[in-house]
């Protein structure tokens, strides 16, 4: 549960319009809602979908060059307490942001601070570029992909002006999150240690699906 103003809000799942921090962002900045809205799957189909789902081990590549950060060490409890699912962070050395997985771009926030990707296995992966960067209204970010594009770890998704983000008093950490962790992830583990230097295209995180 998250407190918003005088009320309480629940984190309900991994769709773009109900991300926990994104709800806070949207409440403060209603015009940042991504163009695409996702219709929840019908309840009767969920069991059928899981029956078709096969157990697999999937690796995630570092989306940026920089210092690997265990998710529990990220300076925002929404992420560090895994309210938005399993994942990891990288403190960027440069602004080139690549896809950590192979999949399809499902959503790009108007403020360009978040990109949603869905894999063939059904994982919903959120790339979150910095903390509280929604307030920068997209100025530090240049997108190189659009919704429905097919991407791989070789695909440059976006370019972030890291210095501009820092000058604005924001943390530029790039987060990779699996927002439907509860539905799909049985186990997750880091392949490197927190604080290690990592490079794009190199695997740093691994999950086993349910």
Sine and cosine of phi, psi and omega as CSV:
sin_phi,cos_phi,sin_psi,cos_psi,sin_omega,cos_omega
0.00,0.00,0.57,-0.82,0.04,-1.00
-0.82,-0.58,0.63,-0.78,0.09,-1.00
-1.00,0.07,0.77,-0.63,0.07,-1.00
-0.80,-0.61,0.94,-0.33,-0.07,-1.00
0.88,0.48,-0.84,-0.55,0.00,-1.00
-0.99,-0.10,0.07,1.00,-0.09,-1.00
-0.91,-0.42,-0.02,-1.00,0.01,-1.00
-0.86,-0.51,0.63,-0.78,-0.01,-1.00
-0.76,-0.65,0.65,-0.76,0.02,-1.00
-0.99,-0.12,0.53,-0.85,0.13,-0.99
-1.00,0.00,0.90,-0.44,-0.18,-0.98
-0.98,-0.19,-0.23,0.97,-0.02,-1.00
0.32,-0.95,-0.29,-0.96,-0.20,-0.98
-0.97,-0.25,0.11,0.99,-0.03,-1.00
-0.95,0.30,0.41,-0.91,-0.16,-0.99
-0.87,0.50,-0.56,0.83,-0.09,-1.00
-1.00,0.05,0.05,1.00,0.04,-1.00
-0.77,-0.64,0.36,0.93,0.14,-0.99
-0.88,0.48,0.65,-0.76,-0.09,-1.00
-0.86,0.51,-0.82,0.58,0.01,-1.00
-0.93,0.38,-0.55,0.84,-0.04,-1.00
-0.91,0.41,-0.53,0.85,0.08,-1.00
-0.88,0.47,-0.71,0.70,0.04,-1.00
-0.87,0.50,-0.68,0.73,0.01,-1.00
-0.87,0.49,-0.71,0.70,-0.08,-1.00
-0.93,0.37,-0.63,0.78,0.03,-1.00
-0.87,0.49,-0.61,0.79,0.00,-1.00
-0.99,0.16,-0.51,0.86,-0.06,-1.00
-0.69,-0.72,0.98,0.21,-0.10,-1.00
-0.83,0.56,-0.45,0.89,-0.06,-1.00
-0.98,0.19,0.06,1.00,-0.01,-1.00
-1.00,-0.04,0.00,1.00,0.00,-1.00
-0.86,0.50,0.72,-0.70,0.02,-1.00
-0.90,0.44,0.42,-0.91,-0.05,-1.00
-0.87,0.49,-0.66,0.75,-0.09,-1.00
-1.00,0.08,0.68,-0.73,0.15,-0.99
-0.91,-0.41,0.62,-0.79,-0.09,-1.00
-0.97,-0.26,0.79,-0.62,0.02,-1.00
-0.99,0.11,0.83,-0.56,-0.02,-1.00
-0.86,0.51,0.56,-0.83,0.02,-1.00
-0.92,0.39,0.55,-0.83,0.04,-1.00
-0.92,0.40,0.59,-0.81,-0.07,-1.00
-0.86,0.51,-0.64,0.77,-0.07,-1.00
-0.92,0.39,-0.32,0.95,-0.02,-1.00
-1.00,-0.01,-0.24,0.97,-0.14,-0.99
-0.90,0.43,-0.70,0.71,0.01,-1.00
-0.89,0.46,-0.67,0.74,0.00,-1.00
-0.88,0.47,-0.66,0.75,0.01,-1.00
-0.90,0.44,-0.65,0.76,-0.03,-1.00
-0.94,0.35,-0.52,0.86,0.03,-1.00
-0.91,0.42,-0.56,0.83,0.00,-1.00
-0.98,0.18,-0.29,0.96,-0.08,-1.00
-0.96,0.27,0.75,-0.66,0.00,-1.00
-0.96,-0.28,0.61,-0.79,0.03,-1.00
-0.91,0.41,0.71,-0.70,-0.02,-1.00
-0.50,-0.87,0.38,-0.92,0.13,-0.99
-0.95,-0.31,0.81,-0.58,-0.08,-1.00
-0.83,-0.55,0.70,-0.72,0.04,-1.00
-0.98,-0.18,0.51,-0.86,0.05,-1.00
-0.88,-0.47,0.74,-0.67,0.03,-1.00
-1.00,0.03,0.42,-0.91,0.10,-0.99
-0.90,0.43,0.79,-0.61,-0.01,-1.00
-0.98,0.20,-0.32,0.95,0.01,-1.00
-0.60,-0.80,0.36,-0.93,0.16,-0.99
-0.97,0.24,0.65,-0.76,0.03,-1.00
0.39,-0.92,-0.44,-0.90,-0.06,-1.00
-0.98,-0.21,0.83,-0.56,0.00,-1.00
-0.93,0.36,0.66,-0.75,0.01,-1.00
-0.78,-0.62,0.85,-0.53,0.12,-0.99
-0.86,0.52,0.66,-0.75,-0.09,-1.00
-0.84,0.54,-0.55,0.84,-0.02,-1.00
-0.93,0.37,-0.21,0.98,-0.02,-1.00
-0.98,-0.19,0.02,1.00,0.02,-1.00
-0.94,0.34,0.64,-0.77,-0.12,-0.99
-0.99,0.14,0.75,0.67,0.07,-1.00
-0.37,-0.93,0.88,-0.47,-0.10,-0.99
-0.90,0.43,-0.44,0.90,0.05,-1.00
-0.84,0.54,-0.61,0.79,0.00,-1.00
-1.00,-0.02,-0.73,0.69,-0.11,-0.99
-0.91,0.42,-0.48,0.88,0.06,-1.00
-1.00,-0.01,0.14,0.99,0.10,-1.00
0.87,0.49,0.54,0.84,0.08,-1.00
-0.90,0.43,-0.42,0.91,0.01,-1.00
-0.96,-0.28,0.23,0.97,0.08,-1.00
0.96,-0.27,0.06,-1.00,0.03,-1.00
-0.94,0.35,0.34,-0.94,0.04,-1.00
0.28,-0.96,-0.35,-0.94,-0.04,-1.00
-0.34,-0.94,0.21,-0.98,0.04,-1.00
-0.81,-0.59,0.37,-0.93,0.14,-0.99
-0.69,-0.72,0.82,-0.57,0.10,-0.99
-0.98,0.18,0.93,-0.36,-0.20,-0.98
-0.96,0.27,0.62,-0.79,0.13,-0.99
-1.00,-0.04,-0.43,0.90,0.06,-1.00
-0.62,-0.78,0.04,-1.00,-0.14,-0.99
-0.99,-0.16,0.12,0.99,-0.02,-1.00
-0.99,0.12,0.90,-0.43,-0.08,-1.00
-0.95,-0.32,0.88,-0.48,-0.01,-1.00
-0.96,-0.26,0.30,-0.95,0.06,-1.00
-0.95,0.31,0.70,-0.72,0.05,-1.00
-0.99,0.14,-0.19,0.98,-0.09,-1.00
-0.61,-0.79,0.17,-0.99,0.16,-0.99
-1.00,-0.07,0.75,-0.66,-0.02,-1.00
0.04,-1.00,-0.36,-0.93,-0.04,-1.00
-0.86,-0.52,0.72,-0.69,0.06,-1.00
-0.94,0.34,0.88,-0.47,-0.04,-1.00
-0.99,-0.15,-0.53,0.85,-0.02,-1.00
-0.40,-0.92,0.55,-0.84,0.11,-0.99
-0.74,-0.68,0.85,-0.53,0.01,-1.00
-0.92,0.39,0.54,-0.84,-0.02,-1.00
-0.85,0.53,-0.54,0.84,0.02,-1.00
-0.99,0.10,0.05,1.00,0.15,-0.99
0.90,0.44,0.21,0.98,-0.04,-1.00
-1.00,-0.01,-0.06,1.00,-0.03,-1.00
-0.52,-0.86,0.65,-0.76,-0.01,-1.00
-0.75,-0.66,0.77,-0.64,0.03,-1.00
-0.97,-0.24,0.75,-0.67,0.00,-1.00
-0.80,-0.61,0.67,-0.74,0.08,-1.00
-0.91,-0.42,0.75,-0.67,-0.01,-1.00
-1.00,0.00,0.22,-0.97,0.03,-1.00
-0.89,0.45,-0.43,0.90,0.01,-1.00
-0.98,0.17,-0.13,0.99,0.01,-1.00
0.99,-0.17,0.01,1.00,0.03,-1.00
-0.94,0.33,0.69,-0.72,0.08,-1.00
-0.97,-0.23,0.93,-0.36,-0.12,-0.99
-0.95,-0.32,0.79,-0.61,0.02,-1.00
-0.94,-0.34,0.83,-0.56,0.17,-0.99
-0.99,-0.10,0.90,-0.43,-0.03,-1.00
-0.93,-0.37,0.90,-0.44,-0.13,-0.99
-1.00,-0.08,1.00,-0.02,0.01,-1.00
1.00,0.02,0.23,-0.97,0.04,-1.00
-0.98,-0.21,0.77,-0.64,0.01,-1.00
0.88,0.47,0.38,0.92,-0.03,-1.00
-0.98,0.21,-0.10,0.99,0.12,-0.99
-0.84,0.54,-0.50,0.87,-0.04,-1.00
-0.93,0.36,-0.25,0.97,-0.02,-1.00
-1.00,0.04,-0.02,1.00,0.15,-0.99
0.82,0.57,0.57,0.83,0.10,-0.99
0.99,0.12,-0.08,1.00,-0.11,-0.99
-0.87,0.49,-0.60,0.80,-0.03,-1.00
-0.99,0.13,-0.05,1.00,-0.18,-0.98
-0.90,-0.44,0.65,-0.76,0.13,-0.99
-0.84,-0.54,0.85,-0.53,0.00,-1.00
-1.00,0.05,0.64,-0.77,0.04,-1.00
-0.90,-0.43,0.06,1.00,0.05,-1.00
-0.74,-0.67,0.17,-0.99,0.06,-1.00
-0.71,-0.71,0.19,-0.98,0.01,-1.00
-0.86,0.52,0.62,-0.79,-0.01,-1.00
0.99,0.14,-0.06,1.00,0.07,-1.00
-0.93,0.38,0.61,-0.79,0.13,-0.99
-1.00,0.07,0.72,-0.69,-0.06,-1.00
-0.75,-0.66,0.39,-0.92,0.08,-1.00
-0.69,-0.72,0.09,-1.00,0.06,-1.00
-0.89,0.46,-0.16,0.99,0.08,-1.00
-1.00,-0.01,-0.06,1.00,-0.08,-1.00
-1.00,0.03,0.83,-0.56,0.10,-1.00
-0.98,0.21,0.92,-0.39,-0.04,-1.00
-0.99,0.13,-0.70,0.71,-0.12,-0.99
-0.37,-0.93,0.30,-0.96,0.14,-0.99
-0.85,-0.52,0.78,-0.63,0.00,-1.00
-0.92,-0.40,0.68,-0.74,0.08,-1.00
-1.00,0.08,1.00,-0.05,-0.10,-0.99
-0.87,0.50,-0.66,0.75,-0.02,-1.00
-0.91,0.41,-0.62,0.79,0.03,-1.00
-0.90,0.43,-0.62,0.78,0.04,-1.00
-0.90,0.44,-0.71,0.70,0.01,-1.00
-0.90,0.43,-0.65,0.76,-0.01,-1.00
-0.89,0.46,-0.45,0.89,0.03,-1.00
-0.99,0.11,0.03,1.00,0.03,-1.00
0.99,0.15,0.34,0.94,-0.03,-1.00
-0.95,-0.30,0.44,-0.90,0.06,-1.00
-1.00,0.09,0.84,-0.54,-0.07,-1.00
-0.99,0.11,0.12,0.99,-0.06,-1.00
-0.77,0.63,0.72,-0.70,0.04,-1.00
-0.99,-0.14,0.87,-0.50,-0.05,-1.00
-0.97,-0.25,0.67,-0.74,0.14,-0.99
-0.91,-0.42,0.87,-0.50,-0.12,-0.99
-0.77,-0.64,0.61,-0.79,0.09,-1.00
-0.97,-0.23,0.98,-0.21,-0.19,-0.98
-0.99,0.17,-0.24,0.97,0.12,-0.99
-0.95,-0.33,0.63,0.77,0.02,-1.00
-0.78,0.63,-0.72,0.69,-0.08,-1.00
-0.87,0.49,-0.51,0.86,-0.03,-1.00
-1.00,0.09,-0.51,0.86,-0.21,-0.98
-0.84,-0.54,-0.34,0.94,-0.16,-0.99
-0.97,-0.24,0.86,-0.51,0.06,-1.00
-1.00,0.00,-0.67,0.74,0.00,-1.00
-0.59,-0.80,0.52,-0.86,0.05,-1.00
-0.63,-0.78,0.63,-0.78,0.03,-1.00
-0.48,-0.88,0.52,-0.85,0.11,-0.99
-0.97,0.23,0.62,-0.79,0.07,-1.00
-0.99,-0.11,-0.15,0.99,0.06,-1.00
-0.73,-0.69,0.19,-0.98,-0.01,-1.00
-1.00,0.00,0.48,-0.88,0.08,-1.00
-0.88,0.48,0.78,-0.62,-0.05,-1.00
0.98,-0.21,-0.25,0.97,0.03,-1.00
-0.93,0.36,0.55,-0.84,0.12,-0.99
-0.98,0.21,0.72,-0.70,-0.01,-1.00
-0.77,-0.63,0.37,-0.93,-0.01,-1.00
-0.82,-0.58,0.49,-0.87,0.04,-1.00
-0.84,0.54,0.46,-0.89,0.02,-1.00
0.97,0.23,-0.21,0.98,0.02,-1.00
-1.00,-0.07,0.70,-0.71,-0.04,-1.00
-0.95,0.32,0.73,-0.69,-0.05,-1.00
-0.78,-0.63,-0.15,0.99,-0.14,-0.99
-0.49,-0.87,0.55,-0.84,-0.06,-1.00
-0.62,-0.79,0.64,-0.77,0.08,-1.00
-0.76,-0.65,0.46,-0.89,0.16,-0.99
-0.92,-0.40,0.78,-0.63,-0.04,-1.00
-0.98,0.18,0.31,-0.95,0.03,-1.00
-0.97,0.23,0.00,0.00,0.00,0.00
